[in-house]
């Protein structure tokens, strides 16, 4: 989605019913495609979902919206994989456009849901932390089977993902890292959660305690991260739609290998965050 200002988005989320919040491409079907190594894109046109495949089962990262779950399931099947072979579900963050489909996906696959401790209450309660009464931001509740912390790993045969806590956008916002082999080379992959302000209150009353410190810790962490293949829950991050089209047109080069993209992207997010914080502080929000 095109970024809305933080204040206008917060107003929109408060004043409109959930169906009106979805951007036009959030629930639009998209053809699944190969990203690199054992990673496949199985999300919608606007919201990312990623299938990590292995010989003894698969890992699915993110559930998009409640409506998007059926699209994800259809895409997994189109690729020739079985829903019952999805053994683990992961989430980038507990917002309805990324966690909304998890309950259906869990029921239909029988997979175990693994989530960062900071997002467990929101996932199981079906709410947006700090805006629990805003029903437009709610999602179907889903039971978390395994609670993880920063640095924990999730593994199946042929698959290993590392949970990087990048809090702020949500309290448990998790950027999932992995290594993949492509064309005889090994690459560092990161599905970056997010660090936009969006609907969050970053001046009193805070969305949640220590949210500002969390954002700043995330920006400090991103400066140390080596990312060869940056992916994200929203397709506009890192130009994923253009890369998809480029990959179709030219099989000789993998456009998803883009080591120069991550640091400028997160630097821009940091600058936007600090600017928004200064403006809101000056206005006394």
C-alpha distance (Angstrom), angle and dihedral (degrees) to the residues before:
residue distance angle dihedral
X1 . . .
X2 3.77 . .
X3 3.76 109.1 .
X4 3.78 115.1 -98.5
X5 3.76 118.8 -157.4
X6 3.76 111.3 -91.0
X7 3.79 93.9 -116.4
X8 3.81 95.4 47.4
X9 3.79 91.6 47.9
X10 3.78 91.7 49.5
X11 3.81 88.8 51.5
X12 3.79 91.5 47.3
X13 3.78 92.3 50.0
X14 3.78 90.7 50.4
X15 3.79 98.2 45.4
X16 3.80 106.1 37.2
X17 3.81 133.2 65.3
X18 3.79 117.9 -109.0
X19 3.83 98.3 -101.3
X20 3.80 90.6 58.0
X21 3.79 91.8 55.6
X22 3.78 95.6 65.6
X23 3.76 115.1 100.7
X24 3.79 114.1 -126.3
X25 3.81 94.1 -100.0
X26 3.80 99.6 39.9
X27 3.80 93.7 92.0
X28 3.80 96.7 27.3
X29 3.81 113.7 118.3
X30 3.80 117.5 -115.0
X31 3.77 131.2 -170.9
X32 3.81 111.9 -105.2
X33 3.79 116.6 -118.9
X34 3.77 143.6 -176.0
X35 3.81 115.6 -98.4
X36 3.81 104.1 179.5
X37 3.78 138.7 -48.0
X38 3.78 108.6 -17.0
X39 3.82 95.3 -16.3
X40 3.81 123.5 109.5
X41 3.79 131.0 -179.7
X42 3.81 110.2 -127.5
X43 3.81 101.8 161.7
X44 3.77 134.1 106.6
X45 3.79 126.8 -84.6
X46 3.81 91.0 -86.9
X47 3.80 107.6 21.6
X48 3.78 124.4 61.3
X49 3.79 127.2 -129.5
X50 3.80 121.9 167.2
X51 3.78 132.1 -157.8
X52 3.80 117.3 -152.7
X53 3.79 107.2 -163.6
X54 3.80 128.6 -151.6
X55 3.78 139.5 169.5
X56 3.81 94.0 -105.9
X57 3.79 99.3 36.4
X58 3.78 144.3 -42.4
X59 3.80 139.0 -97.3
X60 3.82 120.4 -137.8
X61 3.80 118.7 -158.1
X62 3.82 117.1 -155.9
X63 3.78 133.5 -3.5
X64 3.83 103.2 -139.7
X65 3.83 111.6 -153.5
X66 3.81 128.2 -23.2
X67 3.81 87.5 -100.1
X68 3.79 92.0 47.1
X69 3.81 94.6 59.3
X70 3.81 92.0 80.1
X71 3.81 89.8 51.3
X72 3.81 90.7 52.3
X73 3.79 91.2 49.5
X74 3.80 91.9 49.1
X75 3.81 90.9 49.1
X76 3.80 93.1 51.2
X77 3.80 88.8 52.4
X78 3.83 92.4 46.4
X79 3.78 89.3 57.0
X80 3.80 89.5 56.0
X81 3.80 97.2 -106.5
X82 3.80 126.1 126.9
X83 3.78 122.6 -121.0
X84 3.79 89.4 -138.1
X85 3.79 89.9 60.7
X86 3.82 91.0 63.9
X87 3.80 99.5 101.1
X88 3.82 102.2 168.9
X89 3.81 133.2 38.7
X90 3.80 121.0 -159.6
X91 3.80 132.1 -173.6
X92 3.78 131.4 -151.8
X93 3.81 93.0 -156.0
X94 3.78 141.6 -19.1
X95 3.81 100.4 -104.3
X96 3.80 119.5 123.2
X97 3.81 94.5 -114.3
X98 3.81 90.8 59.9
X99 3.81 104.4 25.8
X100 3.80 99.5 33.7
X101 3.79 94.9 93.5
X102 3.79 97.7 43.6
X103 3.81 96.5 92.4
X104 3.82 92.4 55.5
X105 3.79 92.8 41.9
X106 3.79 91.4 50.4
X107 3.80 92.3 49.0
X108 3.81 93.4 47.0
X109 3.81 97.6 44.4
X110 3.81 102.1 32.0
X111 3.80 87.4 -134.3
X112 3.81 126.3 157.0
X113 3.81 114.8 -110.7
X114 3.81 115.1 -135.4
X115 3.82 119.5 -170.0
X116 3.80 142.7 167.0
X117 3.79 113.1 -97.6
X118 3.81 93.9 -119.3
X119 3.81 92.2 62.6
X120 3.80 99.6 41.5
X121 3.80 96.1 94.3
X122 3.81 92.0 50.7
X123 3.80 93.6 46.9
X124 3.79 94.4 47.5
X125 3.81 93.4 40.0
X126 3.80 95.0 44.3
X127 3.80 93.6 -131.8
X128 3.81 142.0 115.8
X129 3.82 104.9 -107.6
X130 3.80 109.7 -111.8
X131 3.81 92.7 13.8
X132 3.78 98.2 61.9
X133 3.81 93.4 145.8
X134 3.81 94.8 54.4
X135 3.79 100.5 96.1
X136 3.81 92.3 -173.3
X137 3.80 87.0 70.1
X138 3.80 97.1 48.1
X139 3.81 127.2 111.0
X140 3.81 134.6 -165.7
X141 3.82 107.2 -78.2
X142 3.79 115.7 -112.3
X143 3.80 131.1 -170.1
X144 3.81 116.7 -117.6
X145 3.81 112.6 -139.2
X146 3.80 99.6 -172.1
X147 3.80 126.2 27.7
X148 3.80 115.9 -153.6
X149 3.79 139.4 -171.2
X150 3.78 134.9 -146.6
X151 3.79 111.2 -59.4
X152 3.79 96.8 17.6
X153 3.80 117.7 138.1
X154 3.77 132.1 -135.2
X155 3.79 114.9 -155.3
X156 3.78 143.7 -178.9
X157 3.79 125.9 163.2
X158 3.81 105.5 -62.6
X159 3.82 93.2 5.5
X160 3.79 131.1 89.0
X161 3.78 123.8 165.5
X162 3.79 126.7 -179.3
X163 3.79 120.8 -146.2
X164 3.81 111.7 -134.4
X165 3.80 112.8 -169.8
X166 3.81 106.7 -136.5
X167 3.80 98.9 168.0
X168 3.79 128.7 -177.1
X169 3.78 105.0 73.6
X170 3.80 82.4 61.5
X171 3.79 128.2 -3.8
X172 3.81 91.7 -109.8
X173 3.79 99.2 31.3
X174 3.80 104.4 161.0
X175 3.80 128.2 -161.5
X176 3.78 108.9 -160.3
X177 3.79 118.6 -143.9
X178 3.80 129.4 -163.2
X179 3.79 141.4 158.0
X180 3.80 121.5 -123.8
X181 3.78 135.1 -177.8
X182 3.79 119.1 -131.3
X183 3.79 127.2 166.8
X184 3.77 92.6 -9.8
X185 3.81 93.3 -52.5
X186 3.79 131.9 102.9
X187 3.79 119.2 -131.9
X188 3.80 135.5 -168.6
X189 3.80 110.0 -124.4
X190 3.80 124.4 -164.1
X191 3.78 126.5 -176.3
X192 3.80 95.1 -158.0
X193 3.81 113.0 -147.7
X194 3.82 100.4 -150.4
X195 3.79 139.6 -95.5
X196 3.79 102.3 -157.6
X197 3.80 119.1 129.4
X198 3.82 92.1 -134.3
X199 3.83 109.3 152.0
X200 3.81 95.3 -12.9
X201 3.79 123.1 122.7
X202 3.81 106.8 -133.5
X203 3.81 96.4 173.5
X204 3.83 123.7 54.0
X205 2.93 124.4 -30.0
X206 3.80 83.6 45.9
X207 3.79 121.2 -151.9
X208 3.78 86.4 -124.9
X209 3.80 135.0 -15.8
X210 3.83 115.6 -74.7
X211 3.81 94.0 8.0
X212 3.81 93.0 141.2
X213 3.79 92.0 50.8
X214 3.80 89.1 48.6
X215 3.79 93.2 54.0
X216 3.80 91.4 49.1
X217 3.80 92.5 47.8
X218 3.80 88.5 52.1
X219 3.80 93.1 51.4
X220 3.81 89.8 49.1
X221 3.81 90.3 50.4
X222 3.80 94.6 49.0
X223 3.81 90.3 57.5
X224 3.81 88.8 65.4
X225 3.80 97.0 46.8
X226 3.79 124.2 105.2
X227 3.79 109.7 -150.4
X228 3.79 122.9 177.6
X229 3.80 97.3 167.7
X230 3.83 112.1 33.1
X231 3.81 115.8 -165.7
X232 3.79 131.2 171.0
X233 3.81 147.7 -172.7
X234 3.83 90.4 -107.4
X235 3.79 118.9 55.9
X236 3.80 94.3 -141.5
X237 3.79 89.5 65.1
X238 3.82 107.3 94.4
X239 3.83 92.2 -0.2
X240 3.79 94.0 -85.5
X241 3.81 95.6 167.4
X242 3.79 92.5 54.0
X243 3.80 90.1 46.9
X244 3.79 90.2 50.6
X245 3.79 90.8 53.7
X246 3.79 91.9 44.9
X247 3.80 90.7 51.7
X248 3.81 89.8 54.2
X249 3.79 92.2 50.5
X250 3.82 98.2 44.5
X251 3.80 120.4 33.1
X252 3.80 93.2 178.0
X253 3.81 96.0 74.1
X254 3.80 129.2 40.5
X255 3.83 105.6 -137.7
X256 3.80 91.8 -167.4
X257 3.80 87.6 72.8
X258 3.81 95.9 87.6
X259 3.82 112.0 146.7
X260 3.80 93.7 171.1
X261 3.80 96.1 59.4
X262 3.80 106.8 71.5
X263 3.80 104.4 60.3
X264 3.84 96.9 48.8
X265 3.80 89.8 46.1
X266 3.80 94.8 53.6
X267 3.82 92.0 40.9
X268 3.81 88.1 58.0
X269 3.80 90.6 49.0
X270 3.80 90.5 51.5
X271 3.79 92.3 50.1
X272 3.80 90.7 48.6
X273 3.80 91.1 49.2
X274 3.80 94.8 51.1
X275 3.81 91.4 45.6
X276 3.80 91.8 51.1
X277 3.80 91.2 47.0
X278 3.82 91.8 51.7
X279 3.80 92.2 48.0
X280 3.78 94.8 48.0
X281 3.78 92.6 44.8
X282 3.81 90.8 51.7
X283 3.79 91.5 49.8
X284 3.79 92.0 46.8
X285 3.83 87.9 -130.5
